[in-house]
Amino acid sequence: MVNKGFERFNRHEKLREEFRLGRILEVLKVSTRLGLTSFGGPIAHLGYFHAEYVKRKKWLDEKNYADLVALCQFLPGPASSQVGIAIGIQRAGLIGGLMAWLGFTLPSAIALMIFAWILKGINIQHAGWLHGLMIVAVAVVAQAVWGMASKLATGRIRGTIAILSAVVTLLVPASMVQVAIIIIAGMIGWLFLKTDSLQEMKPIQIPISKKTGIAFLSLFFGCLFLLPLLRLGFHNQGLAMFDSFYRAGALVFGGGHVVLPLLQQDVVPTGWMTNAQFLAGYGAAQAVPGPLFTFSAYLGFVMKSFPNGIIGSLFALLAIFLPAFLLVAGAMPFWNIIRMKPGFQSALAGINASVVGILLASLYNPVWTSAIKTPYDFCLAIIAIALLMIWKLPPWIVVIICALGGILLS
């Protein structure tokens, strides 16, 4: 009897491990597909994530997705990558978060390493296929705005919050203003949406304890304050490089484009590379899918002295993305506890409405203004929207169609 009990226990544990491994591999597979097809910058990435994780896979619902987006809007770093990490953690634990980051990041990182090796000084910013990829971002973001607004910006108060958030974001385009909008929207929700927002809320399953969260947050702040001191004490380029990229990833609000001037101030005046090399890499970064923070892979590759090449790329990638992982893993346990409180649900309803407005503003600027230059561009965007929302084609197919359309338009 005892042996049979042990056998049943072992079979149960084996099934649990296989189930967990299956989820981890599934996260890696889905995130890699997104990393290969998610063009258009962080705002468009949220649209791709919404289509894949919410609509197609149904790993979480609209409210939980908006909650994770709101959390990552509060945190510095690459918001789209952080949302992906958070979904991976929710789905398959810390390893799932790591796999979500790897899958979403490596395709563009490898592509930029190849650019650094082969295409160093070639300007590809005006290529027709690249313009087509910018147009597909219009369709992806429009679909995300429509889907989220229909769930999260209903009613007079929520709709007004969304519209005012969009107006302020467009008139005062600063990343800290967006943080202020989210805070004010939360206060409005707390005061005026109490009866409207007290709905049954599915808890986000987070396999991280509060103690583990505190450990991750402590490591984040420890690196932030200790690395500059170590850099001053040891005068080592590898340490200086890690500090520069870590600080850029830890302190930037507003997405990947905001990190560029910070990185330029660190890598060009120090003589690590020329300004021409830096700008060539920035042009190449516009042509690849995935997070713009993978621009660091290019920078690490072209460093004049060690660490450079492949090792430099991996070094820079780890340094710039480490703060994002530490912050998400550290904040998620406390976010789940707070968001389940009735009063906070009211505030969160206002926050979610403001996120819709901020996304709407981003649909116009920079997505629309950078992509739609002629009536032909507008026609291609309408076709892309129809293919996504009416014909329900997968985003990667629409990406190919728009890239070909961009070549024809050029």
C-alpha positions as CSV (number, residue, x, y, z in Angstrom):
1,M,0.0,0.0,0.0
2,V,2.8,2.4,0.9
3,N,4.6,1.6,-2.4
4,K,1.4,2.3,-4.3
5,G,0.9,5.6,-2.5
6,F,4.5,6.6,-3.5
7,E,3.9,5.6,-7.1
8,R,0.7,7.7,-7.2
9,F,2.5,10.6,-5.7
10,N,5.4,10.3,-8.2
11,R,3.0,10.1,-11.1
12,H,1.2,13.2,-9.8
13,E,4.5,15.1,-9.5
14,K,5.6,14.0,-12.9
15,L,2.3,15.2,-14.4
16,R,2.7,18.6,-12.6
17,E,6.3,19.0,-13.9
18,E,5.2,18.1,-17.5
19,F,2.3,20.6,-17.2
20,R,4.6,23.3,-16.0
21,L,7.2,22.6,-18.7
22,G,4.5,22.6,-21.3
23,R,3.3,26.1,-20.2
24,I,6.9,27.4,-20.2
25,L,7.5,26.1,-23.7
26,E,4.2,27.5,-24.8
27,V,5.1,31.0,-23.5
28,L,8.5,30.8,-25.3
29,K,6.7,29.8,-28.6
30,V,4.1,32.5,-28.5
31,S,6.5,35.2,-27.4
32,T,9.0,34.3,-30.1
33,R,6.3,34.6,-32.7
34,L,5.5,38.0,-31.3
35,G,9.1,38.9,-31.4
36,L,9.3,38.0,-35.0
37,T,6.2,39.9,-36.1
38,S,5.6,42.8,-33.7
39,F,6.6,45.9,-35.7
40,G,5.7,49.5,-34.8
41,G,7.1,50.3,-31.4
42,P,5.9,49.8,-27.8
43,I,2.3,51.1,-28.5
44,A,1.9,48.8,-31.4
45,H,3.4,45.9,-29.3
46,L,0.6,46.3,-26.8
47,G,-1.9,45.9,-29.7
48,Y,-0.1,42.7,-30.8
49,F,-0.1,41.4,-27.2
50,H,-3.8,42.2,-26.9
51,A,-4.6,40.3,-30.0
52,E,-2.5,37.3,-29.1
53,Y,-2.8,36.9,-25.3
54,V,-6.3,38.3,-24.7
55,K,-8.2,37.6,-28.0
56,R,-6.5,34.5,-29.3
57,K,-5.0,32.6,-26.4
58,K,-7.4,34.0,-23.7
59,W,-4.7,33.7,-21.1
60,L,-6.2,36.8,-19.4
61,D,-9.3,39.0,-19.8
62,E,-9.5,42.6,-20.9
63,K,-9.5,44.0,-17.3
64,N,-6.5,41.9,-16.2
65,Y,-4.6,42.9,-19.3
66,A,-5.4,46.6,-18.8
67,D,-4.3,46.2,-15.1
68,L,-0.9,44.9,-16.2
69,V,-0.6,47.7,-18.8
70,A,-1.4,50.2,-16.1
71,L,1.2,48.7,-13.7
72,C,3.9,48.8,-16.4
73,Q,3.0,52.4,-17.2
74,F,3.9,53.3,-13.6
75,L,7.2,51.5,-13.8
76,P,10.3,52.9,-15.6
77,G,11.7,50.9,-18.5
78,P,10.4,49.3,-21.7
79,A,6.6,49.0,-21.0
80,S,5.8,46.5,-23.8
81,S,8.6,44.2,-22.7
82,Q,7.4,44.5,-19.0
83,V,3.9,43.6,-20.0
84,G,5.2,40.5,-21.8
85,I,7.3,39.6,-18.8
86,A,4.3,40.0,-16.4
87,I,2.1,37.8,-18.6
88,G,4.8,35.2,-18.7
89,I,5.2,35.2,-15.0
90,Q,1.4,35.0,-14.5
91,R,1.3,32.0,-16.9
92,A,4.3,30.0,-15.9
93,G,6.2,31.6,-13.0
94,L,9.5,33.4,-13.0
95,I,10.9,31.0,-15.7
96,G,7.8,31.8,-17.8
97,G,8.6,35.5,-17.4
98,L,12.2,34.9,-18.5
99,M,11.0,32.9,-21.5
100,A,8.6,35.6,-22.5
101,W,11.4,38.1,-22.4
102,L,13.8,35.8,-24.4
103,G,11.2,35.0,-27.1
104,F,10.2,38.7,-27.6
105,T,13.7,40.1,-27.4
106,L,16.1,37.7,-29.2
107,P,14.8,37.9,-32.8
108,S,15.4,41.7,-33.0
109,A,18.6,41.5,-31.0
110,I,20.0,38.9,-33.4
111,A,18.9,41.0,-36.4
112,L,20.6,44.1,-35.0
113,M,23.8,42.1,-34.3
114,I,23.8,41.1,-37.9
115,F,23.2,44.7,-38.9
116,A,26.1,45.7,-36.8
117,W,28.3,43.2,-38.6
118,I,27.2,43.7,-42.2
119,L,25.2,47.0,-42.6
120,K,27.0,49.3,-40.2
121,G,26.7,52.6,-42.2
122,I,23.8,51.9,-44.5
123,N,20.7,54.2,-44.1
124,I,17.5,52.1,-44.4
125,Q,15.1,54.6,-42.9
126,H,13.4,55.5,-46.2
127,A,13.0,51.9,-47.6
128,G,9.5,51.2,-48.9
129,W,9.0,48.0,-47.0
130,L,9.9,49.8,-43.7
131,H,7.2,52.4,-44.4
132,G,4.7,49.6,-45.0
133,L,5.6,48.2,-41.5
134,M,4.9,51.7,-40.1
135,I,1.5,51.6,-41.7
136,V,0.6,48.2,-40.3
137,A,1.2,49.7,-36.8
138,V,-1.7,52.1,-37.5
139,A,-4.0,49.2,-38.0
140,V,-2.7,47.2,-35.0
141,V,-3.1,50.2,-32.6
142,A,-6.5,51.1,-34.0
143,Q,-7.7,47.6,-33.3
144,A,-6.4,47.7,-29.8
145,V,-8.0,51.1,-29.1
146,W,-11.3,49.9,-30.4
147,G,-11.2,46.6,-28.4
148,M,-10.1,48.2,-25.1
149,A,-12.5,51.2,-25.4
150,S,-15.5,49.0,-25.9
151,K,-14.7,47.3,-22.5
152,L,-12.9,49.9,-20.4
153,A,-14.2,53.4,-21.5
154,T,-18.0,52.8,-21.5
155,G,-20.3,55.3,-19.8
156,R,-20.1,59.0,-19.4
157,I,-17.4,59.2,-16.7
158,R,-15.1,56.6,-18.1
159,G,-15.5,57.9,-21.7
160,T,-14.8,61.5,-20.5
161,I,-11.7,60.3,-18.6
162,A,-10.5,58.6,-21.8
163,I,-11.1,61.6,-24.1
164,L,-9.5,64.1,-21.6
165,S,-6.5,61.8,-21.2
166,A,-6.1,61.7,-25.0
167,V,-6.4,65.5,-25.3
168,V,-3.9,66.2,-22.5
169,T,-1.4,63.6,-23.8
170,L,-1.5,65.2,-27.3
171,L,-1.2,68.8,-26.1
172,V,1.5,68.1,-23.5
173,P,3.6,65.2,-24.9
174,A,5.8,64.3,-22.0
175,S,6.3,61.0,-20.3
176,M,5.8,62.4,-16.8
177,V,2.6,64.0,-17.9
178,Q,1.3,60.5,-18.7
179,V,2.1,59.4,-15.2
180,A,0.3,62.4,-13.8
181,I,-2.8,61.6,-16.0
182,I,-2.9,58.0,-14.7
183,I,-2.7,59.2,-11.1
184,I,-5.4,61.9,-11.6
185,A,-7.6,59.4,-13.4
186,G,-7.2,57.0,-10.5
187,M,-8.3,59.7,-8.1
188,I,-11.4,60.5,-10.2
189,G,-12.3,56.8,-10.4
190,W,-11.9,56.5,-6.6
191,L,-14.3,59.3,-6.0
192,F,-16.9,58.9,-8.8
193,L,-16.9,55.3,-10.0
194,K,-17.5,53.4,-6.7
195,T,-20.8,51.9,-7.6
196,D,-19.9,51.5,-11.3
197,S,-16.6,49.6,-10.7
198,L,-17.4,47.2,-7.9
199,Q,-17.6,44.2,-10.2
200,E,-16.4,40.7,-9.7
201,M,-12.7,40.7,-10.5
202,K,-10.7,37.7,-11.4
203,P,-7.5,37.5,-9.4
204,I,-4.3,37.5,-11.4
205,Q,-2.5,34.3,-10.5
206,I,1.0,35.3,-9.5
207,P,3.4,32.5,-8.3
208,I,5.6,35.0,-6.5
209,S,5.6,35.6,-2.7
210,K,5.8,39.0,-1.1
211,K,9.2,38.1,0.3
212,T,10.5,37.2,-3.2
213,G,9.1,40.5,-4.4
214,I,10.9,42.5,-1.7
215,A,14.1,40.6,-2.7
216,F,13.8,41.6,-6.3
217,L,13.1,45.3,-5.5
218,S,16.0,45.3,-3.1
219,L,18.3,44.0,-5.9
220,F,16.9,46.6,-8.3
221,F,17.8,49.5,-6.0
222,G,21.0,47.9,-4.8
223,C,22.3,47.8,-8.4
224,L,21.1,51.3,-9.2
225,F,23.0,52.8,-6.3
226,L,26.0,50.5,-6.0
227,L,27.0,50.2,-9.7
228,P,28.0,54.0,-10.0
229,L,30.2,53.6,-6.9
230,L,31.9,50.5,-8.2
231,R,32.4,52.2,-11.6
232,L,34.2,55.1,-9.9
233,G,36.3,52.8,-7.8
234,F,37.5,50.2,-10.4
235,H,37.7,52.2,-13.8
236,N,36.8,49.1,-15.8
237,Q,35.1,49.5,-19.1
238,G,32.9,46.4,-18.7
239,L,31.7,47.7,-15.3
240,A,31.2,51.2,-16.7
241,M,29.3,49.8,-19.7
242,F,27.0,47.7,-17.4
243,D,26.3,50.7,-15.2
244,S,25.4,53.0,-18.2
245,F,23.0,50.5,-19.8
246,Y,21.5,49.5,-16.4
247,R,20.9,53.1,-15.5
248,A,19.3,53.8,-18.8
249,G,16.9,50.8,-18.4
250,A,16.1,51.8,-14.8
251,L,15.3,55.5,-15.1
252,V,13.6,55.9,-18.5
253,F,9.8,56.6,-18.6
254,G,8.0,56.8,-21.9
255,G,9.3,53.9,-24.0
256,G,12.2,52.9,-26.1
257,H,12.8,56.2,-28.0
258,V,13.3,58.1,-24.8
259,V,16.3,55.9,-23.9
260,L,18.3,56.9,-27.1
261,P,19.6,60.4,-25.9
262,L,20.6,58.9,-22.6
263,L,22.6,56.1,-24.3
264,Q,24.1,58.5,-26.8
265,Q,25.4,60.7,-23.9
266,D,27.1,57.7,-22.4
267,V,28.6,55.8,-25.4
268,V,29.6,58.7,-27.8
269,P,31.4,61.2,-25.6
270,T,33.3,58.4,-23.9
271,G,34.8,57.3,-27.2
272,W,33.1,53.9,-27.1
273,M,31.8,54.5,-30.7
274,T,31.4,57.4,-33.2
275,N,28.2,59.3,-33.5
276,A,27.9,58.0,-37.1
277,Q,27.9,54.5,-35.8
278,F,25.3,55.3,-33.2
279,L,22.9,56.9,-35.7
280,A,23.4,54.1,-38.2
281,G,22.3,51.6,-35.5
282,Y,19.3,53.8,-34.7
283,G,18.2,53.6,-38.4
284,A,18.6,49.9,-38.4
285,A,16.6,49.5,-35.2
286,Q,13.5,51.0,-37.0
287,A,13.5,48.0,-39.4
288,V,13.3,45.2,-36.9
289,P,10.3,43.9,-34.8
290,G,10.4,43.7,-31.0
291,P,11.4,46.2,-28.4
292,L,13.5,49.2,-29.3
293,F,15.7,48.5,-26.2
294,T,17.3,45.7,-28.3
295,F,19.2,48.7,-29.9
296,S,21.6,47.9,-27.1
297,A,22.6,44.7,-28.8
298,Y,23.9,46.8,-31.8
299,L,25.7,49.2,-29.4
300,G,27.4,46.4,-27.5
301,F,28.5,44.8,-30.7
302,V,30.2,47.9,-32.2
303,M,32.1,49.0,-29.0
304,K,35.7,49.9,-29.8
305,S,37.2,47.7,-27.1
306,F,36.2,44.7,-25.0
307,P,33.4,43.8,-24.1
308,N,32.3,44.0,-27.8
309,G,31.1,41.7,-30.5
310,I,28.7,39.0,-29.5
311,I,29.8,39.2,-25.8
312,G,29.3,43.0,-25.8
313,S,25.8,42.5,-27.3
314,L,24.8,40.0,-24.6
315,F,26.4,42.2,-21.9
316,A,24.4,45.3,-23.0
317,L,21.1,43.4,-23.4
318,L,21.4,41.9,-19.9
319,A,22.2,45.3,-18.4
320,I,19.4,47.3,-20.0
321,F,16.7,44.7,-19.5
322,L,17.6,43.6,-16.0
323,P,15.9,46.5,-14.3
324,A,12.6,45.7,-16.2
325,F,12.6,42.1,-15.0
326,L,13.5,43.0,-11.4
327,L,10.8,45.8,-11.2
328,V,8.0,43.6,-12.7
329,A,8.8,40.6,-10.5
330,G,9.1,42.8,-7.5
331,A,6.0,44.8,-8.0
332,M,3.5,42.1,-9.1
333,P,2.9,40.4,-5.8
334,F,1.9,43.8,-4.2
335,W,-0.1,44.9,-7.3
336,N,-2.3,41.8,-7.0
337,I,-3.1,42.5,-3.4
338,I,-3.8,46.2,-3.9
339,R,-6.0,45.8,-7.0
340,M,-8.4,43.3,-5.2
341,K,-9.4,46.0,-2.7
342,P,-12.8,47.5,-3.5
343,G,-11.6,51.1,-3.3
344,F,-8.7,50.4,-5.5
345,Q,-11.0,48.7,-8.1
346,S,-12.7,52.1,-8.4
347,A,-9.4,53.9,-8.9
348,L,-8.3,51.2,-11.3
349,A,-11.5,51.7,-13.4
350,G,-10.4,55.3,-13.9
351,I,-6.8,54.3,-14.6
352,N,-7.9,51.8,-17.2
353,A,-10.0,54.5,-19.0
354,S,-7.0,56.8,-19.0
355,V,-4.8,54.1,-20.5
356,V,-7.3,53.9,-23.4
357,G,-7.1,57.7,-23.9
358,I,-3.3,57.6,-23.8
359,L,-3.3,54.8,-26.4
360,L,-5.7,56.8,-28.5
361,A,-3.4,59.8,-28.4
362,S,-0.5,57.6,-29.4
363,L,-2.5,56.3,-32.3
364,Y,-2.4,59.8,-33.7
365,N,1.1,60.7,-32.6
366,P,3.6,59.1,-33.3
367,V,1.9,56.2,-35.0
368,W,-0.4,58.0,-37.5
369,T,1.8,61.1,-38.1
370,S,4.9,59.0,-38.9
371,A,3.1,56.6,-41.2
372,I,0.3,58.3,-43.1
373,K,1.8,60.8,-45.5
374,T,-0.3,60.4,-48.6
375,P,-3.8,59.2,-49.6
376,Y,-2.2,55.9,-50.7
377,D,-0.8,55.4,-47.2
378,F,-4.3,56.0,-45.8
379,C,-5.8,53.5,-48.2
380,L,-3.3,50.8,-47.2
381,A,-4.0,51.5,-43.6
382,I,-7.8,51.1,-44.1
383,I,-7.1,47.8,-45.9
384,A,-4.9,46.6,-43.0
385,I,-7.6,47.5,-40.5
386,A,-10.2,45.6,-42.5
387,L,-7.9,42.6,-42.7
388,L,-7.5,42.6,-39.0
389,M,-10.9,43.5,-37.7
390,I,-13.3,42.2,-40.4
391,W,-11.4,39.3,-42.0
392,K,-9.7,38.4,-38.7
393,L,-6.3,37.6,-40.4
394,P,-3.3,36.9,-38.1
395,P,-1.2,40.1,-37.6
396,W,1.9,38.5,-39.1
397,I,0.1,38.0,-42.4
398,V,-1.0,41.7,-42.4
399,V,2.6,42.6,-41.7
400,I,3.8,40.9,-44.9
401,I,0.9,42.4,-46.9
402,C,1.7,45.9,-45.7
403,A,5.5,45.5,-46.3
404,L,4.8,44.5,-49.9
405,G,2.3,47.3,-50.2
406,G,4.9,49.7,-48.9
407,I,7.4,48.5,-51.6
408,L,4.7,49.1,-54.3
409,L,3.9,52.6,-52.9
410,S,7.6,53.6,-53.0
